[in-house]
């Protein structure tokens, strides 16, 4: 019986080691995912800011075209 217990304990230790390695890998991947999420948040914020600038510029160009049209002397 003692040999069976030793064999079982050895198998359990090997499985624990395997699971620890998998947990470490999952933790590493989660860190990468978290970093990517932070980058995407920053990129999304920057894209929205740029879009707002482009919309303001488009509005300004439209207003200037209207003003130029009002001042034309054909």
N, C-alpha and C positions, 0 to 999 in steps of 0.2 A: 504494500500500500504506500509506503514511503516513496518509492521510486515513481509511482503514478502521480503523487502529489508534487514531487520535484519537477516532473515533466509538465504537469499542468501549470505550475508556477512559472516555469521557463516560457511556456507558450503565452501565458498571460503577460509576462514582462515584454516579450517580443511584440505582442499586440499593442500594449501601452506605448512602447517606443514608436511603433508605426503610427499610432493615432496622434502622438505628440508631434511627429514630423508633419503629419497632415494638418494639424492645428496651426503649426508655425507657418506653413504655406498659405493656409486660409487667412491667417492674420496678415501676412505679407501682401496678399492680394487685396485684402480689405483696405490696407493702407494706401495702396495704389489707387483703388477705386475712390477713396476719400479725397486724395489729392486731385484726381481727375474731376471730381465733382466741384471742388473749389475752383479749379481752373475754368470749368464750364460756366460757373456762376459769374466769375470775373469777365469772361469773354461775352457772356450774354448781356451783362450790364454795359460793357463797352459798345457792343453792337447796338443796343438801344440808344445809347448816348449819341453815337454816330448817326443813327437814323433820325433822331430829333434834330441834329444839326443840319442834315440834308433836307429835311422838311422845312426848316426855317429858311434855309438858303433858297429853296424852291419858291417859297412864299415871297421872299424878298425879290427874287428875279421877276416873278409875276407882277409884283407891285411896281418895280422899275419899268417893266415893259408898258404897263398901263400909263405911267407918268410920261414916258417917252412918246406914247401914242397921243397923249393930250397936248404935248408941246410941239408936235410936228407942224411944220409950215410947208405943206406940199404945194 
